[in-house]
Amino acid sequence: MNLKEALIQKLPAKLAPFAPKAFDSFGNIAVMEIPKELNKKKKLIGETLISMNPRFETVCSIESDHKGKFRVQKVKVIAGKKQTIATYKEYGCTFLIPLGKVFFSPRLSGERTRIAGLIQPGEIVGAWFSGVGPYPIIFSKHSKMQSAVAIELNPFGHKYAKKNAELNKVKNVEFVKGDVKKVYKKFKQKFDRIAMPLPHTGYQFLKEAFYCAKPGAVIHMYEIIHKGDYSLPESQIMGEAKKAKRRVEIIYKNKVREFSPTKEQVVFDILVLD
Ligand SMILES: C[S@@+](CC[C@H](N)C(=O)[O-])C[C@H]1O[C@@H](n2cnc3c(N)ncnc32)[C@H](O)[C@@H]1O
């Protein structure tokens, strides 16, 4: 029986059609969107989920969209232990995630492992917009990169990225707290690869990425598009490359995840030829 089926049995008939079935798992904490019609039933929903999945100690409801430059989503504990720091495992690594204070999405795990698999021995990697550190930590544990520089503006993200590096015994990542636009000049043509997981505004950092990319480097840029229409970010990439006097080729583009019924998150791998 799934969560929706279990809830249908517990809710009054007029509320049953609103019963949710989806939730995101952050290890010991589940996070879910609850329709406003079920506002008064949050505790029941959370407790039902815990009874069906005892690995969850806590269930939180999502209380806002991802907001502001830190892309943070508010959450509230609705059942179980009163805690919001999740212990989440991905690809053999452990991450502490202060929910409600940082951005983190388990749905991007496929991208992290894909890029880790592309990293060549000895590479120096820019892990920009690094949050609590999932990209650079997974790269460090699952590639033979020489080192990485992780840059994050949110002080909570930076603090937990350093904690997570320690937890996973990662020693070859430098964590920089700051704005990519303010610190990038220190890294002129330094990187063999740059991961830029900042959809919505990532293209605004292409100038900085081209400045920091070695000839032969690959930049992984993310964007939200109307389903199947890659044309706008493609023209932004080509326009910024021209301004930066870098010759580039888009060597891979693909859907990463569903964003809404009409939009999707996609990735572009941009080879900087010279
Ligand atoms: C979409 S999140 C990705 C976080 C992380 N890489 C992950 O996948 O969990 C984007 C991150 O970029 C950070 N950020 C936004 N603008 C920034 C800037 N100008 N410089 C550095 N970090 C920035 C935000 O605080 C946020 O943590």
The ligand as a MOL file (V3000), in Angstrom:
LIG
                    3D

  0  0  0     0  0            999 V3000
M  V30 BEGIN CTAB
M  V30 COUNTS 27 29 0 0 0
M  V30 BEGIN ATOM
M  V30 1 C 20.5920 25.5030 -6.7810 0
M  V30 2 S 21.6200 25.6670 -5.3670 0 CHG=1
M  V30 3 C 22.7790 24.3250 -5.5720 0
M  V30 4 C 23.4160 23.9000 -4.2700 0
M  V30 5 C 24.2460 22.5870 -4.3320 0
M  V30 6 N 25.1800 22.6040 -5.4140 0
M  V30 7 C 23.3490 21.3770 -4.3970 0
M  V30 8 O 23.1710 20.8230 -5.4910 0
M  V30 9 O 22.8170 20.9720 -3.3650 0 CHG=-1
M  V30 10 C 22.5530 27.0900 -5.7820 0
M  V30 11 C 23.4930 27.5570 -4.6860 0
M  V30 12 O 24.2320 28.7080 -5.1580 0
M  V30 13 C 24.3840 29.6300 -4.0980 0
M  V30 14 N 24.6350 30.9500 -4.7330 0
M  V30 15 C 23.7190 31.7560 -5.3180 0
M  V30 16 N 24.3200 32.8490 -5.8420 0
M  V30 17 C 25.6620 32.7020 -5.6010 0
M  V30 18 C 26.8070 33.4880 -5.9140 0
M  V30 19 N 26.6830 34.6340 -6.5650 0
M  V30 20 N 28.0160 33.0420 -5.5190 0
M  V30 21 C 28.1400 31.8590 -4.8330 0
M  V30 22 N 27.0940 31.0730 -4.5120 0
M  V30 23 C 25.8670 31.4850 -4.8860 0
M  V30 24 C 23.0850 29.5310 -3.3140 0
M  V30 25 O 23.2220 29.9630 -1.9860 0
M  V30 26 C 22.7950 28.0060 -3.4100 0
M  V30 27 O 23.3560 27.3110 -2.3140 0
M  V30 END ATOM
M  V30 BEGIN BOND
M  V30 1 1 1 2
M  V30 2 1 2 3
M  V30 3 1 2 10
M  V30 4 1 3 4
M  V30 5 1 4 5
M  V30 6 1 5 6
M  V30 7 1 5 7
M  V30 8 2 7 8
M  V30 9 1 7 9
M  V30 10 1 10 11
M  V30 11 1 11 12
M  V30 12 1 11 26
M  V30 13 1 12 13
M  V30 14 1 13 14
M  V30 15 1 13 24
M  V30 16 1 14 15
M  V30 17 1 14 23
M  V30 18 2 15 16
M  V30 19 1 16 17
M  V30 20 1 17 18
M  V30 21 2 17 23
M  V30 22 1 18 19
M  V30 23 2 18 20
M  V30 24 1 20 21
M  V30 25 2 21 22
M  V30 26 1 22 23
M  V30 27 1 24 25
M  V30 28 1 24 26
M  V30 29 1 26 27
M  V30 END BOND
M  V30 END CTAB
M  END
